[in-house]
């Protein structure tokens, strides 16, 4: 029972942090969560708990999908496509790890994602603030456009 309460507390704490987190911090949290899930999957491979291994590899792939979806190639199309391709490669390697119950592909993904996370963590605060403002503004514009479509009755294809 204690474990269930602790999980609920941690989930609530995470949800509260996400509500006030900047876009930069959300991405940091995704990187942190990805590395944590990868290490958990490795542990389950090493203890032959293949059901839990699959669960945590699936969670890691879900996080990579979130990171991949946040790439905006409009800033630098070539770099954006390369990052998206790298995320695809990571997902392929995690599928290999899942199929073969092998930690080597997981270690490879950790080795690939760690410098990206470290670089993300080193982004200067003034650039973070500038990007957070731009992202927030973009989403506010998207929300306003959706509210206008809803007001006009277009939300349900009318």
C-alpha positions as CSV (number, residue, x, y, z in Angstrom):
1,X,0.0,0.0,0.0
2,X,2.9,2.4,0.8
3,X,4.3,1.9,-2.7
4,X,1.0,2.7,-4.3
5,X,0.7,5.9,-2.3
6,X,4.2,6.9,-3.1
7,X,3.6,6.4,-6.8
8,X,0.4,8.5,-6.6
9,X,2.3,11.2,-4.7
10,X,5.2,11.2,-7.2
11,X,2.7,11.3,-10.1
12,X,0.9,14.3,-8.6
13,X,4.2,16.0,-7.9
14,X,5.2,15.5,-11.5
15,X,1.9,16.8,-12.9
16,X,2.2,19.9,-10.7
17,X,5.7,20.6,-11.9
18,X,4.6,20.2,-15.5
19,X,1.9,22.8,-15.1
20,X,4.4,25.5,-14.3
21,X,7.4,24.2,-16.2
22,X,8.9,26.1,-19.1
23,X,9.1,24.3,-22.5
24,X,12.9,24.0,-21.8
25,X,12.3,22.3,-18.5
26,X,9.7,20.0,-20.0
27,X,12.3,18.8,-22.5
28,X,14.9,18.4,-19.7
29,X,12.4,16.2,-17.9
30,X,11.9,14.1,-21.0
31,X,15.6,13.5,-21.3
32,X,15.8,12.6,-17.6
33,X,12.8,10.3,-17.8
34,X,14.2,8.6,-21.0
35,X,17.5,7.8,-19.3
36,X,15.8,6.6,-16.2
37,X,13.4,4.3,-18.2
38,X,16.4,3.0,-20.2
39,X,18.3,2.1,-17.0
40,X,15.2,0.4,-15.6
41,X,14.8,-1.6,-18.8
42,X,18.4,-2.7,-18.6
43,X,17.8,-3.8,-15.0
44,X,14.8,-5.9,-16.0
45,X,16.8,-7.6,-18.8
46,X,19.6,-8.4,-16.3
47,X,17.0,-9.9,-13.9
48,X,15.2,-11.8,-16.7
49,X,11.9,-9.9,-16.1
50,X,11.1,-9.6,-19.7
51,X,7.5,-8.3,-19.3
52,X,8.7,-5.3,-17.3
53,X,11.6,-4.9,-19.7
54,X,9.1,-4.5,-22.5
55,X,7.1,-2.0,-20.5
56,X,10.0,0.2,-19.9
57,X,11.4,0.0,-23.4
58,X,7.9,1.0,-24.6
59,X,7.9,3.9,-22.2
60,X,11.4,5.0,-23.5
61,X,10.1,4.8,-27.1
62,X,7.1,6.9,-26.1
63,X,9.4,9.5,-24.6
64,X,11.6,9.5,-27.8
65,X,8.4,10.0,-29.8
66,X,7.7,13.0,-27.7
67,X,11.2,14.4,-28.2
68,X,11.0,13.7,-31.9
69,X,7.6,15.4,-32.1
70,X,9.0,18.5,-30.5
71,X,11.7,19.0,-33.2
72,X,10.8,22.0,-35.4
73,X,12.8,21.6,-38.6
74,X,11.7,25.0,-39.9
75,X,14.6,26.6,-38.0
76,X,17.2,24.5,-39.7
77,X,15.7,21.8,-42.0
78,X,18.9,19.8,-42.4
79,X,19.6,19.7,-38.7
80,X,16.0,19.0,-37.9
81,X,15.9,16.0,-40.3
82,X,19.1,14.6,-38.9
83,X,17.8,14.8,-35.3
84,X,14.5,13.2,-36.3
85,X,16.6,10.5,-38.1
86,X,18.7,10.0,-35.0
87,X,15.5,9.5,-32.9
88,X,14.3,6.9,-35.5
89,X,17.6,5.1,-35.1
90,X,17.3,5.1,-31.3
91,X,13.8,3.6,-31.6
92,X,15.1,0.9,-33.9
93,X,17.9,0.1,-31.5
94,X,15.4,-0.2,-28.6
95,X,13.3,-2.5,-30.6
96,X,16.4,-4.6,-31.2
97,X,17.0,-4.6,-27.4
98,X,13.4,-5.6,-26.8
99,X,13.4,-8.5,-29.3
100,X,16.8,-9.9,-28.3
101,X,16.8,-9.1,-24.6
102,X,20.1,-7.4,-25.0
103,X,21.4,-4.4,-23.0
104,X,24.0,-3.4,-25.7
105,X,21.5,-1.4,-27.8
106,X,20.1,0.3,-24.7
107,X,23.7,1.3,-23.8
108,X,24.1,2.6,-27.3
109,X,21.0,4.8,-27.0
110,X,22.1,6.1,-23.6
111,X,25.5,6.9,-25.1
112,X,23.7,8.8,-28.0
113,X,21.2,10.7,-25.9
114,X,23.5,11.7,-23.0
115,X,25.5,14.4,-25.0
116,X,22.3,15.8,-26.4
117,X,20.9,16.1,-22.8
118,X,24.1,17.6,-21.6
119,X,24.1,20.2,-24.4
120,X,20.4,20.9,-23.6
121,X,21.3,21.5,-20.0
122,X,24.1,23.9,-21.0
123,X,21.8,26.3,-23.0
124,X,22.4,29.8,-21.6
125,X,19.5,31.2,-19.6
126,X,19.0,34.2,-22.0
127,X,18.5,31.8,-25.0
128,X,16.2,29.6,-22.9
129,X,14.1,32.6,-22.0
130,X,14.0,33.7,-25.6
131,X,12.9,30.3,-26.9
132,X,10.5,29.7,-24.1
133,X,8.8,33.0,-24.9
134,X,8.7,32.1,-28.6
135,X,7.2,28.7,-28.0
136,X,4.7,30.0,-25.5
137,X,3.6,32.7,-28.0
138,X,3.3,30.1,-30.8
139,X,1.1,27.9,-28.6
140,X,-1.0,30.8,-27.5
141,X,-1.6,31.6,-31.2
142,X,-2.6,28.0,-31.9
143,X,-5.0,28.0,-28.9
144,X,-6.5,31.3,-30.0
145,X,-7.1,30.0,-33.5
146,X,-8.7,26.8,-32.2
147,X,-10.9,28.9,-29.9
148,X,-12.0,30.9,-32.9
149,X,-12.8,27.8,-34.9
150,X,-14.7,26.4,-31.9
151,X,-16.6,29.7,-31.6
152,X,-17.6,29.5,-35.3
153,X,-18.7,25.9,-35.0
154,X,-15.9,24.4,-37.0
155,X,-14.7,22.2,-34.1
156,X,-16.9,19.3,-35.3
157,X,-16.5,19.7,-39.0
158,X,-19.4,22.1,-39.6
